[in-house]
Amino acid sequence: MGKLVTLNIDGGFHEGFSVRGEIWQDVDSIKNEPNLAIASKSAHLPPHLEILEQYRHWQSLYTNLDVFFLIV
């Protein structure tokens, strides 16, 4: 059976993000042995407001796509 990978992300663009990745033997291993991941790694990503600004810009362009593809 394949492995299960979990990625937990918490935080925001202003304060940064705490990230934790874990690799499990399978889905049942989380239920039966929740503290026994095969491997895990935690990290902290620093704040980066420019990414938030770029995302909002992309989002506004995406939500207005119907204007460009309006069928007359």
Backbone hydrogen bonds, N-H to C=O, Kabsch-Sander energy under -0.5 kcal/mol:
donor,donor_aa,acceptor,acceptor_aa,energy
4,L,24,W,-2.1
6,T,22,E,-2.5
8,N,20,R,-3.1
9,I,7,L,-0.5
10,D,18,S,-2.3
12,G,16,G,-2.1
16,G,12,G,-2.0
17,F,45,L,-2.2
18,S,10,D,-3.2
19,V,17,F,-0.5
19,V,43,A,-3.1
20,R,8,N,-2.3
21,G,41,K,-2.7
22,E,6,T,-2.5
23,I,39,A,-2.7
24,W,4,L,-3.4
29,S,26,D,-0.6
30,I,26,D,-0.7
30,I,27,V,-0.9
31,K,27,V,-1.1
32,N,28,D,-2.8
33,E,29,S,-2.2
36,L,33,E,-1.9
38,I,23,I,-2.3
39,A,23,I,-1.3
41,K,21,G,-2.4
43,A,19,V,-2.7
45,L,17,F,-3.3
48,H,13,F,-1.2
51,I,48,H,-0.8
52,L,48,H,-0.9
53,E,49,L,-2.2
54,Q,50,E,-2.5
55,Y,51,I,-2.5
56,R,52,L,-2.4
57,H,53,E,-2.1
58,W,54,Q,-2.5
59,Q,55,Y,-2.9
60,S,56,R,-2.2
61,L,57,H,-2.0
62,Y,58,W,-2.8
63,T,59,Q,-2.5
64,N,60,S,-0.9
65,L,62,Y,-1.5
67,V,64,N,-1.3
68,F,64,N,-0.7
68,F,65,L,-0.8
69,F,65,L,-1.4
70,L,67,V,-0.7
72,V,70,L,-0.5
